[in-house]
Amino acid sequence: MGTTGLFWSKRGEVACAEHAPQADVARWAREGWRPILQSEMKRLEYRCQHCAGTPIGHGTPKPVPLVLNVDDRPSTLYIRDRILRQHGFIVANADCGHRAVDVARQLKPNIILLDVHLPDVDGRELCQQLKKDPDFADTPIVLISATLTGNPNLIETIRTTLADGFIREPVEPDALASLLWNVLTAAA
């Protein structure tokens, strides 16, 4: 299998040949850089994080979806932001329900990743409100929570909130990105 002209590090950074460290530089070995193979581009389309979102690789460039990432915990918001960007998304963040609605109205995200527990509103109720709003009725919303458990609870939550998906924290980065891509594909 050939390479894509992209490289990634053990830290999760993706860079093109112009922006990756040179192979003879100590940073290359220290950060564990290696080429991204063609076979690894089947599920996700990786992009250089330094080329302002310009797709690099083979095939027709896909539009880059905007994710509205909503969580009241700054560390979680930051970690998810990094994960989503590394998996080819553009990300806008909001730390409460009211700010999420403001950002959503302004930016019109392609998908919303919504924490269930927010300081100013229950994420499940916010999901219902957004899905009943004509401006957001077709915007996929994925709920995320560490506290909701049990299949009957989850099925009922998704049914009553009109959510397009649910994922339990903690979540593996690839699983999170894969779920969002799948929900976006199903909504298209």
Backbone torsions as a table, in degrees:
resi	resn	phi	psi	omega
1	MET	NA	138.4	179.3
2	GLY	-81.6	172.5	177.7
3	THR	-97.4	167.3	-175.5
4	THR	-99.6	-6.4	-173.4
5	GLY	85.6	5.5	176.8
6	LEU	-114.2	156.3	-178.6
7	PHE	-135.7	152.8	173.7
8	TRP	-137.1	157.6	-179.4
9	SER	-108.2	167.7	176.7
10	LYS	-63.1	-22.5	178.5
11	ARG	-77.7	-9.4	179.3
12	GLY	96.6	5.2	178.7
13	GLU	-75.3	138.4	177.5
14	VAL	-117.3	131.0	-178.2
15	ALA	-145.8	152.1	174.7
16	CYS	-82.4	176.1	-178.4
17	ALA	-59.2	-32.9	-180.0
18	GLU	-68.4	-33.2	-173.9
19	HIS	-105.2	-13.4	177.6
20	ALA	-76.4	150.9	176.6
21	PRO	-65.3	150.5	179.0
22	GLN	-67.3	145.7	-175.5
23	ALA	-59.4	-27.7	-178.0
24	ASP	-87.3	-1.9	-179.1
25	VAL	-87.0	144.4	-177.7
26	ALA	-58.8	-32.0	-179.6
27	ARG	-60.4	-35.7	-179.8
28	TRP	-55.0	-49.8	-178.3
29	ALA	-73.6	-43.3	-177.2
30	ARG	-60.3	-39.8	-177.5
31	GLU	-93.8	0.1	175.3
32	GLY	67.3	43.4	180.0
33	TRP	-71.1	146.1	174.1
34	ARG	-156.1	158.8	178.2
35	PRO	-68.7	149.5	171.8
36	ILE	-90.9	126.2	-177.5
37	LEU	-84.3	154.3	176.8
38	GLN	-52.6	-41.6	-176.9
39	SER	-63.2	-23.2	179.8
40	GLU	-83.3	-5.8	-179.3
41	MET	-92.8	3.8	-176.9
42	LYS	-68.6	-43.3	-176.9
43	ARG	-86.1	-39.5	-174.9
44	LEU	-130.4	151.1	174.5
45	GLU	-103.5	106.8	-179.1
46	TYR	-79.3	151.3	-179.4
47	ARG	-136.6	149.8	174.6
48	CYS	-66.4	128.9	-179.1
49	GLN	-76.0	-7.8	-176.7
50	HIS	-104.0	-9.1	-176.2
51	CYS	-97.7	28.7	176.1
52	ALA	52.2	41.7	174.2
53	GLY	79.9	2.7	178.1
54	THR	-68.8	123.2	-178.2
55	PRO	-66.4	138.7	177.0
56	ILE	-126.2	134.5	-179.2
57	GLY	136.9	-173.4	-177.0
58	HIS	-95.3	158.8	177.3
59	GLY	95.1	176.5	180.0
60	THR	-78.0	129.2	179.0
61	PRO	-62.4	137.4	177.2
62	LYS	-91.9	149.5	174.3
63	PRO	-61.9	143.5	-178.1
64	VAL	-89.5	115.4	-177.8
65	PRO	-75.8	146.8	175.9
66	LEU	-96.1	122.9	177.8
67	VAL	-104.2	129.2	169.5
68	LEU	-92.9	112.7	-175.9
69	ASN	-99.4	115.0	-174.1
70	VAL	-118.5	119.2	176.3
71	ASP	-161.8	144.7	-178.9
72	ASP	-88.3	-9.2	179.5
73	ARG	-93.7	114.0	-176.4
74	PRO	-54.9	-40.7	-178.0
75	SER	-66.2	-40.6	178.8
76	THR	-67.3	-41.7	178.5
77	LEU	-58.9	-45.2	-179.3
78	TYR	-64.6	-46.4	-177.7
79	ILE	-62.7	-46.3	178.7
80	ARG	-63.5	-39.3	177.5
81	ASP	-56.4	-48.2	-179.6
82	ARG	-63.4	-44.3	-179.8
83	ILE	-60.3	-48.3	-176.6
84	LEU	-65.5	-40.4	177.4
85	ARG	-63.4	-40.5	179.5
86	GLN	-66.6	-20.7	179.3
87	HIS	-102.4	19.5	169.3
88	GLY	92.1	12.3	179.2
89	PHE	-98.7	154.5	164.2
90	ILE	-92.5	140.2	-172.6
91	VAL	-127.7	134.0	167.6
92	ALA	-118.3	144.0	-175.3
93	ASN	-118.8	149.1	173.8
94	ALA	-141.7	141.3	-175.3
95	ASP	-104.3	5.9	175.5
96	CYS	-159.0	168.8	-176.7
97	GLY	-64.4	-42.3	-178.6
98	HIS	-65.1	-41.6	177.6
99	ARG	-66.5	-34.5	178.4
100	ALA	-61.7	-43.3	179.6
101	VAL	-65.0	-43.0	178.7
102	ASP	-60.5	-47.1	-179.5
103	VAL	-64.9	-41.7	-180.0
104	ALA	-62.1	-42.2	179.4
105	ARG	-65.7	-36.9	-178.2
106	GLN	-76.0	-43.6	-170.9
107	LEU	-101.4	-16.9	-178.7
108	LYS	51.8	67.4	-177.7
109	PRO	-64.4	157.6	176.5
110	ASN	-77.9	-27.2	-178.9
111	ILE	-155.8	150.1	179.0
112	ILE	-120.2	128.2	173.9
113	LEU	-103.7	108.6	-166.0
114	LEU	-118.9	118.5	175.8
115	ASP	-67.9	142.1	-178.6
116	VAL	-72.7	-36.1	-175.0
117	HIS	-106.4	103.5	177.9
118	LEU	-118.3	156.3	-175.0
119	PRO	-69.9	-26.6	-173.9
120	ASP	-108.6	-13.7	-178.7
121	VAL	-161.0	150.4	174.4
122	ASP	-75.1	128.6	-178.1
123	GLY	-58.6	-31.6	178.9
124	ARG	-66.7	-41.2	178.4
125	GLU	-67.9	-39.8	178.1
126	LEU	-63.1	-39.6	177.6
127	CYS	-59.9	-46.3	178.3
128	GLN	-59.4	-45.3	-178.9
129	GLN	-61.7	-45.2	-179.4
130	LEU	-64.0	-42.2	-177.6
131	LYS	-67.8	-24.6	178.4
132	LYS	-88.1	-10.6	178.6
133	ASP	-84.3	124.3	-178.4
134	PRO	-56.0	-28.6	179.5
135	ASP	-69.6	-23.5	-175.2
136	PHE	-123.8	4.4	-176.4
137	ALA	-57.1	-33.9	-178.6
138	ASP	-96.8	1.2	178.9
139	THR	-82.5	119.2	178.7
140	PRO	-63.8	139.0	177.3
141	ILE	-127.0	127.9	176.7
142	VAL	-113.5	122.7	176.8
143	LEU	-85.0	147.6	178.8
144	ILE	-137.0	136.1	-178.7
145	SER	-160.0	149.5	174.0
146	ALA	-96.5	-13.2	-171.9
147	THR	-104.2	-23.1	178.1
148	LEU	-74.0	127.4	-178.0
149	THR	-135.4	165.5	176.2
150	GLY	80.3	130.1	-177.5
151	ASN	-57.8	-43.9	179.3
152	PRO	-59.7	-41.1	176.6
153	ASN	-59.6	-46.5	-177.0
154	LEU	-67.3	-44.1	180.0
155	ILE	-61.9	-44.3	179.3
156	GLU	-65.0	-40.2	178.8
157	THR	-61.7	-47.0	-179.5
158	ILE	-64.8	-42.0	-179.3
159	ARG	-64.3	-48.2	-174.9
160	THR	-75.5	-28.6	-178.2
161	THR	-88.7	-13.7	-176.2
162	LEU	68.6	19.8	179.1
163	ALA	-64.6	153.0	179.2
164	ASP	-91.5	-9.5	179.8
165	GLY	-176.1	168.0	178.1
166	PHE	-145.7	143.2	174.1
167	ILE	-140.4	140.4	-177.5
168	ARG	-94.2	136.7	174.6
169	GLU	-90.1	151.7	-5.4
170	PRO	-71.4	152.1	-175.8
171	VAL	-129.6	142.6	175.3
172	GLU	-69.3	140.5	-179.2
173	PRO	-53.3	-45.4	-179.1
174	ASP	-64.5	-36.7	179.5
175	ALA	-67.2	-39.6	178.6
176	LEU	-63.7	-50.8	-179.7
177	ALA	-61.9	-42.2	-179.9
178	SER	-61.6	-43.9	179.0
179	LEU	-61.4	-45.5	-179.2
180	LEU	-63.5	-42.3	177.7
181	TRP	-62.6	-41.2	179.9
182	ASN	-64.1	-43.2	179.2
183	VAL	-64.3	-42.3	178.1
184	LEU	-62.4	-42.1	179.9
185	THR	-64.2	-43.0	179.8
186	ALA	-66.0	-31.6	-178.4
187	ALA	-79.4	-19.3	-176.0
188	ALA	-71.0	NA	NA
